[in-house]
Amino acid sequence: MPAASSVAVASDECVVLQAEVVRLNKVVRSLMDRAERSTIVCGSDFSLFQMAVTLEDQVRHRTRELEDALRDNKKMTHALERTQRLMKQEIEERRRAQIELEREKEAQRRLIDELAEAHVKLLQSEKLASIGQLAAGVAHEINNPIGFVDSNLGTLKTWVRRLLDVMALQDSMLTGLDPAIQARMDQARKDADLDYLREDIGPLIDESIEGTSRVRRIVQDLRDFSRAGSEDWCVVDLHAGLEATLNVVRNEIKYKAEVVKHYGDLPPVECMPSQVNQVLMNLLVNAAQAIPERGIITISTRRDGDGVSIAIADTGVGMAADVQAKIFDPFYTTKPVGQGTGLGLSVSYGIVEKHGGRIVVESRRGEGSCFTVWLPAKRRADSCGEP
């Protein structure tokens, strides 16, 4: 029986016993009065008085028993009440302990999520630093020979132009030669496909020079994308960052989508360049992966209030509303197991938020998605130094 019920029962018994004692006392007093009256009327007859005395002794004995029982009941009631108070205290302590355990459990869950996200950020930072070191080493090793090739191609282009000028002059002077020699010269020119060579050698050299310039740009883009000291705030051209990032992820995109650019007139933006480039890379790669077959990725930029907006839209599969609600949650991913950690967009959200910006998504199932990043042009006082 619960303590509260036991106390209630004991209290009821006390009330009954007290009422019984009072009733018996009234009965005894009534009998005594009657016995006294009978004695006055019949002074020689003591039987009724004797009966009354005997009854009074029995009632007093019973009364003492009832009073003892009442005292025992009160003691039990007090004990039960004390037990009830102790049980209430224990229940309250357990309830508080349960609340504290739930609070600690939630704090530990948040801590685990934060540690996992910090781990991914650290790995990403180390990866970017490694890429930066590799790019710096590659640039040093490649730039010298590329410089030789580029310089030699420029010299070769000048010399070929001079050679072609001399050949043109010779052609103009062949008209007076012996017909047999003229025929041999014509045949040699035909065998060498000299006319085609004259047309093709200039563009061929130009393409080679453009190729060496592209190698230089790729190396420089790698260095810009993950350059040392990237944790420092500096003023950058976001369009240059976009182009560098596009070069880095070109192989991821070129087989899936055509990239369409609508660049507006942007002011310089104060930010941590490699962190912003990481956000752009995540969004571009996600856009490519959302396209099942050949599609279009559209990059739009514009000045937006005291900041800038960068929108990356794709013609992929799109997302349902319930997916959009969880897309920035840590570890949430719609990709098959082993193809994503579910932290790319969560990390991107954290980087943008700690720059004092925001990132939003608009999507319709079967129509594609558009992620828009807004960044302030100037660093805000509440922006963190370490996204």
Protein Blocks (a to p, Z undefined) as FASTA:
>chain_A
ZZklmmmmmmmmmmmmmmmmmmmmmmmmmmmmmmmmmmmmmmmlmklmmmmmmmmmmmmm
mmmmmmmmmmmmmmmmmmmmmmmmmmmmmmmmmmmmmmmmmmmmmmmmmmmmmmmmmmmm
mmmmmmmmmmmmmmmmmmmmmmmmmmmmmmmmmmmmmmmmmmmmmmmmmmmmmmmpcfkl
mmmmmmmmmmnommmmmmmmmmmmmmmmmmmmmmmmmmmmmmmmmgghklpccdddfklm
mmmmmmmmmmmmmmmoccdddddddddddddfklmmmmmmmmmmmmmmmpmbacdddddd
ddehjbdcdddddfbebpafklmmmmmgghiafbdehiaghlmmmmmmmmmmmnopacdd
dddehiapcddddddfbdcfklcfbZZ
